[in-house]
C-alpha cells in the first residue's frame, strides 16, 4: 500500500512537471464562518462540512481563469422555546436551522511569484449562489430554495510539490459575499479558510 | 474541449451529489421530546377570567381525514383528560358535570391524516359538528364557530387537539359554540401515555392568560 502511495505521488509530481500550462483541477476543504447579525441569528456555528472544486485554465504562467463550485453546510439546534406565531398564537418548539450554500462562480486568480517554495496568490470570483434554507420546528420543516448573486475574494499560498511540478497544495482564506434579502435575512455572507490541492489535468 | 465534456457531464453532477450527501440531517439530531411542537391559539377577544366552570368530554374523539372515526378511552386518553382537569383546576376553574351547565366545554381529539400533503388546521373546524354533536353539551341545534385566530395554522398531518368552547355565551354568540382556545401537540411519540401529562402541561405553560 505504501509503495502504491509513493508511486502515485511520484507519478503525479513528474507528470505535473510537464503540465505547467494544462487545465488545473482544484479541490479544497473549507471551514466557513457566518458573518453579520442576520446570519448569526440563524446559526453562529462554523460550517465544518465545506468543499470547493474548480477548474482553472492558465492564460499566462501566473494568471488563470476558471469555474468553481462550492458547498457549505451550516446547522444549529436551539433549545426549546416559545415563539409568537402572530396575535393569539404561540408555538413551543426546538428549532433547527439547516442552511446549504452552493456558489457556482467564474473565477480568476493570479500568482504573485512564478517560482519559489511558497507562491502567494490572490483570486476573485462571481456567479450564482444556490441557497437551501430549512428551518425545522421540532420535526416539521418547510424548506425553501433561492438563487442569488455570489462573489468571492480570496488570498493564500501555493506550495508546489517540487520545483518542476504544477501540482501544489493550496492554503488560504476567503470572504464570500452572499446576499439573500428574504425571510428577514439580508445576507448569508461568510469568511472561510481552506486547504486543498491543485492538480494538472492532461 | 473533449477533456471537459466528461468532466461537465459526469464530474459536475457527481460533485453536486457528493456535496448534497454531506448535509447534516437535523432529524437525526432530535430526541422524541425535541421533535414535538406545541401550538396554542386563542381568541384575543375572549375574557378568560369571566368563566368559572368547565366540563371535559368523557372520551377522546378520533378524527381521520376530517371524518369522525370513533371514540377512544385508552391509557393515553385517560391521562390527557386527567391532565386537563388538573391544569384547569389549578388555573382557578371548577370542574362540574356537563348537566350543571358549565361555562366551558373541553373537547379532546386525536387527529390522523393519511395524506402526505399539508393538512389545513382550519378544515378540522369545518367538520366540527361531525365530531361533537352540540346536543352533547346541551345545545341542540347550535353550531360551532372558530375565530380565525384559533383555527389558522397549517401542520403536516394531525396530532392531539384540545379545544375550549364558550358555552356560557352560546346564545349571545348567535347560537354558536365558539372555540376560544385550542392546543395542538405534534411529533414523535405524541400518543404515548407517558407523555400525555407533559403535553398538556406544555400547552398551559405557554397560555398564561388562561386563568380565572
Boltz contact constraints between the chains, C-beta under 6 A:
constraints:
  - contact:
      token1: [A, 49]
      token2: [B, 22]
      max_distance: 6.0
  - contact:
      token1: [A, 53]
      token2: [B, 15]
      max_distance: 6.0
  - contact:
      token1: [A, 71]
      token2: [B, 19]
      max_distance: 6.0
  - contact:
      token1: [A, 73]
      token2: [B, 22]
      max_distance: 6.0
  - contact:
      token1: [A, 73]
      token2: [B, 23]
      max_distance: 6.0
  - contact:
      token1: [A, 73]
      token2: [B, 24]
      max_distance: 6.0
  - contact:
      token1: [A, 75]
      token2: [B, 24]
      max_distance: 6.0
  - contact:
      token1: [A, 82]
      token2: [B, 206]
      max_distance: 6.0
  - contact:
      token1: [A, 87]
      token2: [B, 44]
      max_distance: 6.0
  - contact:
      token1: [A, 88]
      token2: [B, 41]
      max_distance: 6.0
  - contact:
      token1: [A, 88]
      token2: [B, 42]
      max_distance: 6.0
  - contact:
      token1: [A, 88]
      token2: [B, 44]
      max_distance: 6.0
  - contact:
      token1: [A, 88]
      token2: [B, 149]
      max_distance: 6.0
  - contact:
      token1: [A, 89]
      token2: [B, 41]
      max_distance: 6.0
  - contact:
      token1: [A, 90]
      token2: [B, 40]
      max_distance: 6.0
  - contact:
      token1: [A, 90]
      token2: [B, 206]
      max_distance: 6.0
  - contact:
      token1: [A, 91]
      token2: [B, 39]
      max_distance: 6.0
  - contact:
      token1: [A, 92]
      token2: [B, 38]
      max_distance: 6.0
  - contact:
      token1: [A, 92]
      token2: [B, 202]
      max_distance: 6.0
  - contact:
      token1: [A, 92]
      token2: [B, 206]
      max_distance: 6.0
  - contact:
      token1: [A, 93]
      token2: [B, 37]
      max_distance: 6.0
  - contact:
      token1: [A, 94]
      token2: [B, 34]
      max_distance: 6.0
  - contact:
      token1: [A, 96]
      token2: [B, 26]
      max_distance: 6.0
  - contact:
      token1: [A, 98]
      token2: [B, 26]
      max_distance: 6.0
  - contact:
      token1: [A, 100]
      token2: [B, 23]
      max_distance: 6.0
  - contact:
      token1: [A, 136]
      token2: [B, 26]
      max_distance: 6.0
  - contact:
      token1: [A, 137]
      token2: [B, 37]
      max_distance: 6.0
  - contact:
      token1: [A, 138]
      token2: [B, 35]
      max_distance: 6.0
  - contact:
      token1: [A, 138]
      token2: [B, 36]
      max_distance: 6.0
  - contact:
      token1: [A, 138]
      token2: [B, 37]
      max_distance: 6.0
  - contact:
      token1: [A, 138]
      token2: [B, 187]
      max_distance: 6.0
  - contact:
      token1: [A, 139]
      token2: [B, 27]
      max_distance: 6.0
  - contact:
      token1: [A, 139]
      token2: [B, 35]
      max_distance: 6.0
  - contact:
      token1: [A, 139]
      token2: [B, 187]
      max_distance: 6.0
  - contact:
      token1: [A, 140]
      token2: [B, 156]
      max_distance: 6.0
